[in-house]
């Protein structure tokens, strides 16, 4: 039995029967059976494409149901007479590598700084736009598909035309979050038809099974199409769709291929031109594979043998039975999904998901919908970000256009980071790995940008990047001069380490941390008034202020966001060095620099200041809340350790809300997390309810609008923060539990320090905790201000049973 240390503050709390039970090498991942589904009584309507405009503006796409295995994505419409399955492949990017660095940047840098110090913001802004932005067209600002920056694009569509127009009944369409399968069923002309669709990671294939309860009733024509740059032919009992995307320079970029084949039971299958024709079958299974020749390797990014890959995957799929394929898929998917469960209500799910969503604004108390949204975020991350794939982009891997909104790229001023806030806390740490691969890939181009733009060592990235190693500022300085992207990205390295305590991972990624740290050491300069180290010229992402010279400006020195992300980076680097037992002169320099950084300031109105001076905001309800990074996802501001700053942060949040803040999906999601860090359950719940009622589509995709997946991921992360936190070095139990969530249970959540936690509560009061320690060490628990700490051993489970009367 381990010894248990109870702090003096915790004397009123009794932990009875602290049982130490030796478990197997890892915590059991199976949790109580749940059957969460998104389900509907009608299909999303498919249609034939007759022009690009109709392809782009299709609200039915936000009713289709997403599937994915990290590399291959699908949106299933479920239309009865003409099924449409819209397809994506993770690397379907137009564009190509390009030299975007601007040699005019560094020579003008000191002049811009001096203008800002002199209060000449208008002149500084003009010079910044003239000299500091990237060369050329940059992201294309909505035209990325036609410039070298490129754009994430649809792979195309799989069509199943049943050549019927008759009515149907008993329609049901669902996405089963339990096994990542879309099912469609209906009765037509006296026959009950069923479809099952899934995308397998083990077999790298999409599977579509069609059955009927009467023999010989399945007949349809199938083809593959795309809005542009494709040909579809039949060869060797398969359809092949292939082509080359634009490189943004007038030539061919990536090459792609999709292969489709049909396996039938009875009836006939023929391949004619660009079609598969099935007649009078009892059942049919379609198999689809896809790939491009993209490789995440600087500087060429090409070389994958996509033709062989698709051919091999299709042949392997054909050699297996449907039962074998779905079994492998289910076991793989559930090995991640089943690690966590959340139960807020025991009521049966008798209301279709779209109706629940329509009714939510009236009730704001649909706990079943909150459960679904929580697990849906986990489902989407498993489906769009697997080890070895590209990270989830602005739309995960689901996009139905040639010109995807904001190019479907990786925004580093919050969006790609928000995609991964849930990864560690909800037991999906492996899904985090693609983000580190992306960071590694931009280290070399980022080093080039750092040298050319800032004459600095290390590496840098600005507010956007892509699959081609774009690290330059954007083409417009008012948003493109966000210089904190690299620091923010690298916080994820240490988050992964804090949760896993994986020193091998830390050794591998330490150079990334050090390179980013080196850049900011070179970039910072002393404030001529205070001597503090400050960043600039830079921006507080996308927010505008009224400058002392009466100009509207975003360019400034020492925006709070920069100072906070750099502080967090320096802390992370020092923690990493300590963990790896590295102690050298560079570490000492980082320590000194962190002490000299300009710290968060409180304005005369009691709010946390967004800029180094008390500028008037042009848009008080702005969607970005970047100056509160130190509250969340950082933790320079803490409710207990820095109460005055926490109070000022809350005033800033309240002010944003009062002036219309949180009006985008991802912004509302950020508010959930920030209010949770302040233990403000009421406002965290309000922000969650606002997101659900205002920024969620019928298929529960989050909306900016248009669709951005970060709201889904941010909402799941926020719900987790309401139930469990560990950023302070202690595990905070139910820190922001809403009154509406009176009874509940959550299993499998993770904390920093390598702990996995199960919680149960009744009438708003904690009843039991179950703790699994991955690595051992001291576990510190806090509940309602009371603390307990005890020593744990590696790979052990602990069951502190808490008496209700002693925790009131």
BAMARZA-282561 format. One line per field, with one value per residue (C-alpha): x, y, z negated. Coordinates in Angstrom, 1 decimal. Layout:
BEGIN
xx <- X_...;
yy <- Y_...;
zz <- Z_...;
***
This chain:
BEGIN
xx <- 0.0_1.4_1.5_-1.0_-0.1_-3.1_-2.4_-3.4_-5.9_-7.5_-8.1_-11.9_-11.7_-11.4_-10.3_-11.5_-10.1_-7.3_-7.0_-3.8_-4.5_-1.9_-3.3_-2.1_0.5_-2.0_-5.4_-8.3_-9.8_-13.3_-15.9_-19.6_-21.4_-22.8_-24.7_-24.4_-25.6_-26.3_-29.6_-32.2_-35.5_-34.7_-31.7_-29.4_-30.3_-27.8_-27.8_-25.9_-23.2_-23.9_-21.6_-19.1_-21.4_-23.9_-21.1_-20.0_-23.3_-24.9_-26.5_-27.3_-23.6_-23.9_-26.5_-24.3_-22.5_-18.7_-16.4_-12.7_-9.5_-7.1_-6.2_-9.4_-12.6_-16.2_-19.5_-22.5_-25.7_-28.0_-30.3_-32.6_-32.7_-29.3_-26.8_-23.9_-20.7_-18.5_-14.8_-11.6_-8.0_-5.8_-3.2_-5.4_-3.7_-3.2_-0.2_3.5_6.6_7.4_9.9_7.7_10.3_10.8_14.4_13.1_11.8_14.8_16.3_13.1_12.5_14.3_12.6_9.2_10.0_11.2_8.1_6.0_8.0_7.4_3.6_3.6_1.3_0.0_3.5_4.6_1.6_2.2_5.9_5.0_2.7_5.3_8.2_7.2_4.7_5.5_6.5_3.9_0.3_0.8_-2.3_-4.2_-6.8_-9.5_-7.8_-5.3_-6.4_-5.0_-1.7_1.3_0.1_-2.6_-5.8_-7.1_-9.7_-12.4_-11.3_-14.7_-17.9_-19.0_-22.4_-24.9_-27.8_-30.6_-32.6_-35.8_-38.2_-40.7_-41.6_-40.2_-41.0_-39.5_-36.4_-33.5_-30.0_-27.4_-23.7_-22.9_-20.1_-19.6_-18.2_-17.7_-20.3_-23.0_-26.1_-29.1_-32.3_-35.7_-38.5_-39.3_-41.7_-42.1_-38.4_-36.3_-32.9_-29.9_-26.5_-23.5_-20.5_-17.2_-13.6_-11.0_-7.6_-6.1_-7.0_-6.9_-10.1_-13.7_-16.3_-20.0_-22.3_-25.7_-28.3_-32.0_-34.4_-35.5_-33.2_-32.2_-33.4_-30.2_-29.5_-27.7_-25.1_-22.1_-19.4_-16.7_-16.7_-15.0_-15.6_-12.4_-9.1_-10.2_-10.8_-12.7_-12.2_-12.8_-10.0_-9.4_-12.8_-12.4_-13.1_-10.1_-10.4_-7.2_-5.7_-3.3_-4.0_-2.8_0.6_-0.5_2.2_0.5_1.5_0.7_1.1_0.2_-1.1_-4.0_-5.9_-9.0_-10.0_-13.4_-14.5_-17.8_-18.1_-21.5_-23.6_-25.6_-26.8_-24.3_-21.6_-20.2_-17.7_-18.5_-16.6_-16.8_-19.5_-20.1_-23.4_-25.0_-28.1_-30.4_-27.8_-28.7_-26.0_-23.1_-19.9_-18.1_-14.4_-12.7_-9.1_-7.3_-3.9_-1.8_2.0_2.5_5.2_5.6_9.3_10.9_11.7_10.1_7.0_6.5_7.4_4.7_3.9_0.2_-0.6_0.9_-0.6_-4.1_-3.7_-2.3_-4.9_-7.7_-6.4_-5.9_-9.5_-10.9_-9.2_-11.1_-14.7_-16.9_-17.0_-13.2_-13.0_-15.5_-14.1_-10.6_-12.1_-14.2_-11.3_-8.9_-11.4_-12.7_-9.2_-9.2_-12.8_-13.7_-10.9_-13.4_-17.1_-19.3_-22.8_-24.9_-28.4_-29.9_-32.9_-33.3_-32.4_-35.9_-35.4_-33.7_-30.5_-31.6_-34.8_-32.8_-30.7_-33.7_-35.2_-32.0_-32.3_-35.7_-34.5_-30.7_-30.7_-30.4_-27.8_-27.9_-26.9_-24.0_-22.9_-23.1_-21.1_-18.4_-17.9_-18.4_-15.3_-13.3_-14.8_-13.8_-10.2_-9.8_-11.2_-9.1_-5.7_-3.9_-0.2_1.5_-1.1_-1.3_-2.8_-6.5_-6.9_-9.5_-12.1_-10.5_-10.3_-13.8_-14.2_-16.5_-15.0_-12.2_-11.7_-12.2_-12.9_-9.6_-7.8_-8.5_-5.0_-3.4_-4.1_-1.5_-3.1_-5.5_-7.3_-4.9_-4.0_-7.6_-7.9_-5.7_-6.7_-8.8_-6.1_-4.3_-7.1_-9.6_-7.1_-6.2_-2.5_-1.6_-3.8_-1.6_1.4_0.7_0.9_4.5_5.3_4.0_6.1_9.2_8.5_8.4_11.6_13.9_11.7_10.9_14.7_15.1_12.2_13.7_17.0_15.7_12.9_14.5_18.2_17.5_18.5_16.0_12.8_9.5_6.0_3.4_-0.5_-0.9_1.0_0.3_1.6_4.3_6.2_4.8_6.2_6.4_4.1_0.7_0.2_-1.6_0.2_-2.9_-3.3_-0.2_2.3_1.3_4.7_3.6_2.6_5.8_5.7_2.1_2.6_5.5_3.4_1.8_5.1_5.3_1.6_2.2_5.1_3.3_0.6_2.7_6.1_7.6_11.2_12.1_9.5_10.9_14.4_13.2_11.3_13.7_15.5_12.1_11.6_15.2_15.0_11.8_13.2_16.3_14.2_12.4_15.6_16.9_13.6_12.9_14.3_14.4_11.6_13.4_11.1_11.1_14.0_11.6_12.0_9.2_8.1_7.3_6.3_3.5_-0.3_-2.8_-4.4_-6.9_-7.9_-7.8_-7.2_-7.4_-3.8_-2.7_-2.3_-6.0_-5.3_-6.9_-4.1_-3.2_0.6_2.2_5.0_4.5_1.0_0.0_-0.5_3.1_4.5_2.3_3.1_6.8_6.7_5.0_7.6_10.4_8.9_8.3_11.9_13.2_10.9_12.1_15.7_15.2_13.4_16.3_18.9_20.3_22.0_24.0_24.6_21.7_19.3_20.6_20.0_16.5_15.8_17.1_15.1_11.9_12.4_12.8_9.7_7.0_4.3_0.5_-0.9_-4.2_-5.9_-7.5_-10.9_-9.7_-9.5_-6.4_-4.8_-4.6_-1.8_1.1_-0.8_-4.5_-5.7_-9.4_-10.8_-12.5_-14.4_-15.0_-16.7_-13.9_-13.9_-10.3_-9.4_-5.7_-4.6_-6.1_-3.8_-2.1_-5.4_-6.1_-4.5_-1.5_-1.3_0.7_-2.6_-4.0_-7.1_-5.2_-1.6_-2.4_-5.8_-5.6_-4.7_-7.5_-10.0_-8.8_-9.1_-12.7_-13.5_-12.1_-14.2_-17.3_-16.7_-16.3_-19.5_-21.4_-20.3_-21.3_-18.2_-18.2_-20.2_-18.2_-18.2_-14.5_-14.7_-17.6_-15.6_-12.6_-14.9_-16.0_-12.4_-11.5_-14.5_-13.8_-10.3_-11.9_-14.2_-17.1_-19.5_-22.4_-20.6_-18.8_-22.2_-23.7_-20.9_-21.4_-25.1_-24.5_-22.2_-24.8_-27.8_-26.0_-23.0_-23.8_-25.1_-27.6_-24.7_-23.2_-20.3_-19.2_-19.7_-17.6_-19.7_-18.9_-17.9_-14.7_-13.9_-12.1_-15.5_-16.1_-12.7_-12.8_-16.2_-15.0_-11.9_-14.1_-16.5_-13.4_-12.0_-15.3_-14.9_-11.2_-8.1_-4.4_-2.5_-1.7_0.3_-2.7_-5.7_-8.8_-12.0_-15.2_-13.9_-16.7_-19.6_-22.9_-26.0_-27.8_-25.2_-26.4_-25.7_-23.0_-20.0_-16.9_-14.3_-10.8_-9.9_-6.2_-4.2_-0.7_1.6_0.5_-2.8_-6.1_-9.2_-12.7_-15.2_-18.8_-21.0_-24.6_-26.7_-23.7_-21.4_-18.5_-19.0_-16.1_-12.7_-10.7_-7.1_-4.6_-1.0_1.0_4.5_4.1_4.8_2.9_-0.8_-2.3_-6.1_-8.2_-12.0_-13.9_-10.8_-9.7_-6.5_-5.0_-1.7_-0.3_2.5_1.7_3.6_3.9_1.1_-1.1_-4.8_-6.1_-9.6_-10.1_-13.7_-15.0_-17.6_-20.2_-20.7_-17.0_-16.8_-19.6;
yy <- 0.0_3.4_6.2_8.9_12.5_14.7_18.4_20.5_22.3_19.0_17.9_18.0_15.6_11.9_9.5_6.1_2.8_4.2_0.9_0.1_-2.5_-3.7_-3.5_-4.8_-2.9_-0.3_0.9_-1.0_1.0_-0.5_1.7_1.3_0.6_3.7_3.9_7.5_8.2_11.1_10.0_11.4_10.5_12.0_12.0_14.8_15.5_14.7_16.3_16.1_18.7_21.1_23.9_24.9_27.4_24.7_22.5_25.3_26.4_23.2_23.4_19.7_19.0_20.1_17.4_14.6_12.4_12.3_9.3_9.1_7.2_10.2_10.1_9.2_11.1_10.7_12.6_10.3_11.9_8.9_9.9_7.0_7.2_8.8_8.3_10.7_10.1_13.1_12.1_13.6_12.6_14.4_15.6_16.8_20.1_22.4_24.6_23.9_25.1_28.7_31.4_33.8_35.4_39.1_40.4_44.0_43.0_43.1_46.4_48.3_46.6_49.1_52.0_50.6_50.0_53.6_54.9_52.9_54.1_57.7_57.1_57.3_54.4_55.4_55.7_52.5_50.6_51.8_50.9_47.5_46.7_47.8_45.8_43.1_41.0_38.0_38.3_37.7_36.7_34.8_32.8_34.4_35.6_33.3_32.4_29.9_27.3_29.4_30.6_28.6_28.7_26.2_25.0_21.8_20.4_17.8_14.5_14.2_12.2_8.6_8.4_5.5_6.0_3.5_4.9_5.1_7.9_6.0_7.0_5.3_5.0_3.9_5.9_6.0_7.4_7.3_7.8_5.4_7.0_3.6_1.9_4.8_3.3_5.2_3.2_4.0_1.9_2.4_0.5_1.1_-0.8_-3.4_-4.1_-3.1_-1.8_-1.2_0.4_0.3_2.6_2.9_4.0_1.5_2.6_-0.9_-1.6_2.0_1.6_2.8_0.1_0.4_-2.6_-2.6_-5.3_-6.0_-8.3_-9.9_-11.5_-9.8_-6.3_-4.3_-2.6_0.7_2.6_4.0_6.5_8.8_12.5_15.7_19.4_19.7_18.1_14.4_11.5_8.4_5.1_1.4_-1.1_-4.5_-4.7_-1.3_2.4_4.7_8.4_10.3_13.7_16.4_19.5_22.9_23.9_27.6_28.4_27.3_23.7_20.4_19.9_16.8_13.7_11.7_8.5_6.8_3.2_1.7_-1.9_-3.9_-7.3_-8.9_-11.8_-13.0_-10.7_-9.1_-6.4_-4.8_-2.0_0.2_3.4_5.5_3.4_0.3_-1.2_-3.6_-5.6_-7.8_-8.5_-9.8_-7.7_-5.6_-4.4_-1.4_-0.8_2.5_3.6_6.9_8.5_11.3_11.5_13.9_13.4_15.7_16.3_19.7_20.9_18.7_17.3_14.6_11.0_8.7_5.8_6.5_4.2_1.1_2.2_2.4_-0.8_-2.8_-1.6_-2.5_-5.9_-6.6_-5.4_-7.7_-10.7_-10.2_-10.8_-8.0_-9.5_-9.4_-5.8_-4.4_-6.3_-4.9_-1.4_-1.6_-3.0_-0.3_2.6_1.4_1.0_4.9_5.8_3.5_5.0_7.7_7.8_10.6_10.1_13.1_11.6_8.1_9.1_7.1_8.9_9.1_12.5_12.8_14.8_17.6_18.0_18.0_20.8_22.8_22.5_23.2_27.0_26.7_24.4_24.8_21.7_18.8_16.7_14.0_16.5_17.7_14.0_13.7_16.8_15.8_12.4_13.7_15.9_12.8_10.9_13.7_13.8_10.0_10.3_13.2_12.9_9.5_8.9_9.2_11.5_15.2_17.1_18.1_21.3_24.0_21.5_18.3_16.3_17.2_19.8_19.8_22.6_23.4_26.7_25.6_28.5_30.0_27.4_24.7_25.4_25.4_28.7_29.1_32.0_29.6_27.3_24.4_24.6_24.4_21.3_19.5_20.9_17.8_15.3_14.8_15.4_13.0_10.2_10.7_11.5_9.5_11.7_14.6_13.2_14.6_18.1_17.5_16.1_19.3_21.3_19.3_19.9_23.7_23.9_24.3_26.8_28.6_29.0_30.5_32.9_33.8_34.7_36.7_38.6_39.1_38.2_35.7_32.2_29.4_29.1_31.0_30.7_33.3_33.0_30.4_27.5_24.8_21.5_23.3_24.8_28.3_30.2_33.8_36.6_36.8_39.2_41.7_43.0_43.6_39.9_38.4_39.9_37.6_36.5_34.3_31.2_29.2_29.8_28.8_25.6_24.4_24.5_21.4_19.5_20.1_19.4_16.0_15.5_16.7_14.2_11.2_11.9_10.3_11.3_9.7_11.9_14.9_14.1_13.9_17.2_19.1_20.7_22.1_23.7_25.0_26.4_28.3_29.6_30.8_32.8_34.7_35.4_37.1_38.8_40.4_43.9_46.1_48.6_52.0_53.1_50.1_47.9_45.0_42.6_43.1_41.7_43.8_45.0_42.5_42.3_41.0_38.6_40.4_43.0_46.8_49.7_53.5_54.7_58.0_59.5_58.8_56.1_52.7_50.3_46.7_47.0_47.6_46.7_44.2_43.0_41.0_37.8_37.8_38.3_35.5_32.9_33.7_33.4_30.0_28.9_29.9_28.1_25.0_25.0_25.3_22.4_20.3_21.0_20.0_16.8_15.9_17.0_19.6_22.6_25.0_28.7_28.8_27.6_30.4_32.9_31.7_32.0_35.6_36.5_35.2_37.2_40.4_39.8_42.4_40.8_41.0_44.4_45.5_48.6_51.4_49.8_46.6_44.5_42.7_44.9_43.6_46.0_47.5_50.7_51.4_51.7_52.1_49.0_49.5_46.2_45.6_42.2_40.9_37.1_36.7_36.7_36.4_38.5_35.8_33.1_33.2_32.0_29.3_27.4_28.8_29.0_32.1_33.3_31.1_31.5_30.7_31.8_35.1_36.1_39.7_38.8_36.2_38.8_41.1_38.2_37.6_41.3_41.1_38.0_39.5_42.7_40.7_38.9_42.1_43.5_40.5_38.3_34.6_35.1_32.4_28.8_28.6_31.8_30.5_27.3_29.3_31.1_27.7_26.8_30.2_30.4_26.9_27.9_30.6_28.0_30.0_27.1_29.4_31.3_28.2_26.5_29.7_29.7_26.0_26.6_29.5_27.5_24.7_27.0_29.4_27.7_24.1_22.6_19.7_17.1_18.9_20.4_23.6_26.8_30.0_30.2_28.6_25.2_25.1_22.0_23.9_24.6_20.9_20.2_23.3_22.3_18.9_20.4_22.9_20.3_18.4_21.5_21.9_18.4_18.1_20.4_19.9_23.0_24.2_21.1_19.8_17.9_20.0_17.8_19.2_22.8_24.2_21.8_23.4_22.9_21.4_18.6_17.4_13.7_12.3_10.1_10.4_7.8_7.9_11.6_12.3_14.8_16.2_14.0_10.8_10.1_8.8_9.7_8.3_10.5_10.0_12.6_12.8_15.9_18.1_16.3_14.1_10.5_8.5_8.8_6.2_7.0_5.2_6.2_5.7_6.7_7.0_10.1_12.3_12.8_16.0_16.3_19.4_19.4_22.4_24.0_21.0_19.1_15.7_14.3_10.8_8.9_6.6_3.9_3.2_1.3_1.2_1.9_3.8_4.0_6.8_6.4_9.7_10.1_12.6_14.1_14.9_16.9_19.4;
zz <- 0.0_1.0_-1.6_-1.2_-2.1_-3.0_-3.0_-6.0_-3.8_-3.1_-6.7_-6.2_-3.3_-4.0_-1.3_-2.4_-1.0_1.2_3.0_4.9_7.6_10.0_13.5_16.8_18.8_19.8_18.7_20.0_22.7_23.0_21.3_20.7_24.0_25.7_28.9_29.9_33.4_35.7_37.3_39.6_41.2_44.6_47.0_47.9_51.5_54.2_57.6_60.9_61.4_64.3_63.3_60.7_59.0_58.1_56.9_54.6_53.2_51.9_48.4_48.7_48.2_44.6_44.1_45.5_43.0_42.8_42.8_42.8_42.0_41.8_45.5_47.3_46.5_47.7_47.2_47.6_48.7_48.5_51.4_52.3_56.1_56.7_54.0_53.9_51.9_52.1_51.8_50.3_50.2_47.6_50.1_52.9_53.0_56.0_56.1_55.7_53.8_54.3_53.2_51.2_48.9_49.3_49.3_48.7_45.3_43.0_44.2_43.4_40.0_37.7_39.5_38.8_35.2_34.8_36.4_34.0_31.0_32.2_32.5_36.3_36.8_40.2_41.7_40.0_41.3_44.9_44.7_43.3_46.2_48.7_47.3_44.8_46.7_48.9_52.5_55.1_54.5_51.3_50.3_53.2_50.6_51.8_55.1_53.8_56.3_59.1_57.5_56.2_52.6_53.7_52.2_50.6_53.0_53.4_54.9_56.6_56.3_56.4_57.9_57.7_60.0_59.2_62.2_60.2_59.3_57.2_53.6_50.5_46.8_43.5_44.3_41.8_42.1_39.4_38.5_35.7_33.7_32.0_35.1_37.6_40.1_42.0_42.5_44.8_44.9_46.6_48.2_51.9_54.1_51.3_51.0_47.9_49.0_46.8_47.3_45.1_45.7_43.9_44.6_43.3_42.0_41.8_45.4_46.8_48.6_48.6_48.5_49.7_49.1_50.7_49.8_50.2_48.5_51.8_54.4_57.6_56.6_56.7_60.0_60.5_62.6_60.9_62.0_60.7_61.5_60.6_61.4_63.4_64.4_64.5_66.8_65.8_67.7_67.2_67.2_65.7_63.9_62.3_62.9_62.8_62.3_62.6_63.4_62.4_60.4_61.3_59.9_59.8_62.4_65.5_65.4_63.7_60.0_58.0_59.9_58.3_58.9_57.6_58.3_57.9_58.3_57.6_56.0_56.6_55.3_58.3_61.0_63.4_63.3_66.4_67.0_69.8_70.6_67.4_65.7_63.7_64.5_62.0_62.8_60.7_57.9_54.4_52.9_54.0_52.3_53.8_52.9_53.6_53.1_53.8_53.5_55.0_55.6_52.7_50.0_47.0_47.7_48.3_50.9_53.7_52.0_54.7_55.2_53.7_56.0_56.1_59.0_57.2_53.9_55.2_57.2_54.2_51.8_54.2_54.8_51.1_50.4_53.1_51.4_48.2_47.2_46.2_42.7_42.5_43.8_41.3_38.4_39.0_39.4_36.3_34.1_35.3_34.8_31.5_30.1_30.0_29.7_26.7_24.6_23.4_22.6_21.4_19.9_18.9_19.4_19.3_21.5_24.8_28.0_29.6_31.4_34.8_34.6_36.9_34.9_31.6_33.1_34.2_30.7_28.9_29.0_27.2_24.4_24.1_22.0_24.4_22.6_25.3_27.9_25.8_25.4_29.2_29.8_27.4_29.0_32.5_32.0_31.0_34.0_36.4_35.1_35.4_38.9_40.1_38.4_38.1_37.5_40.8_42.4_42.9_39.9_39.9_41.9_41.6_42.8_41.4_44.6_45.9_48.6_51.6_53.7_56.0_54.1_50.5_48.0_46.9_49.1_46.6_45.3_41.8_40.0_37.2_35.4_33.6_35.9_36.5_32.8_31.7_33.9_31.4_28.0_27.5_28.6_25.3_22.8_24.6_24.9_28.6_28.3_31.3_33.5_32.4_34.2_37.7_36.4_35.3_38.7_40.3_37.9_38.8_42.5_42.2_40.1_43.2_45.1_41.8_41.2_44.6_43.9_40.5_42.0_45.0_43.2_39.8_40.1_37.3_36.5_35.8_37.7_38.0_39.5_39.8_39.7_42.5_43.9_46.5_47.7_49.8_46.9_47.0_44.0_45.2_43.9_45.7_48.6_46.4_43.3_41.2_40.8_42.4_39.8_37.0_35.9_33.0_35.0_34.4_30.7_30.5_32.6_30.5_27.3_28.7_28.4_24.7_24.2_25.8_23.4_20.3_20.9_22.0_20.3_23.4_23.3_26.6_28.3_26.5_27.7_31.3_31.1_28.9_32.0_33.1_29.7_29.6_33.2_32.4_29.2_31.0_33.4_30.8_28.8_32.0_32.8_29.4_28.7_25.5_25.1_25.1_22.3_19.9_21.0_21.2_24.2_26.7_30.0_33.1_35.6_35.2_34.8_32.3_34.7_37.0_34.4_35.0_32.7_32.9_32.8_31.1_34.6_35.2_37.8_37.6_37.2_36.4_36.7_33.3_30.9_28.0_28.6_25.6_27.6_28.8_25.4_23.9_26.5_26.3_22.5_22.9_25.4_23.2_20.2_22.3_23.6_20.0_18.9_21.9_21.1_17.5_18.5_20.8_18.2_20.6_18.8_20.9_21.7_24.1_21.4_19.1_21.9_22.3_18.6_18.5_21.5_20.0_16.9_19.0_21.2_21.0_18.9_19.1_18.1_16.6_18.0_16.2_16.7_15.1_18.3_19.5_22.1_25.7_26.7_24.9_24.6_23.8_27.4_28.2_29.9_33.2_32.8_29.1_29.8_32.0_32.7_31.8_28.1_28.6_25.6_23.4_24.7_21.3_19.7_22.3_23.9_22.1_18.3_17.4_15.9_13.2_11.1_7.9_8.7_10.4_9.2_10.2_13.8_13.8_12.7_15.5_18.0_16.9_17.4_20.9_21.7_20.3_22.3_25.5_24.8_24.0_27.3_29.5_29.2_29.9_33.1_35.0_34.1_33.2_31.2_29.1_28.6_27.3_24.9_23.4_22.7_21.3_19.0_17.8_16.8_14.7_13.1_14.5_15.2_16.1_18.9_20.1_20.6_22.2_24.7_25.5_25.9_28.1_30.3_30.6_31.3_33.7_35.3_35.9_39.2_39.5_39.6_36.5_38.5_36.8_38.8_39.0_41.3_43.7_42.3_40.2_38.1_35.3_33.7_33.3_31.9_29.6_28.3_27.3_25.6_23.8_22.4_21.2_19.5_17.7_16.2_15.6_15.7_15.0_16.2_12.7_11.7_9.9_11.2_10.8_10.5_12.0_12.0_14.1_13.8_14.9_12.7_15.7_15.7_12.3_12.7_14.9_15.5_17.7_18.2_19.7_19.7_19.5_17.5_17.5_15.5_17.2_15.4_16.8_14.8_14.4_12.6_11.4_9.8_8.4_7.8_8.7_6.2_6.9_5.8_7.1_8.8_10.5_11.4_13.6_13.4_16.6_15.3_11.5_9.5_7.1_8.0_6.7_6.7_6.0_5.5_4.4_3.0_1.0_1.9_1.6_2.9_2.9_4.5_7.4_9.1_12.8_14.5_11.4_10.8_7.8_6.5_4.0_2.7_1.4_-1.2_-0.1_-3.5_-3.8_-0.5_-0.9;
***
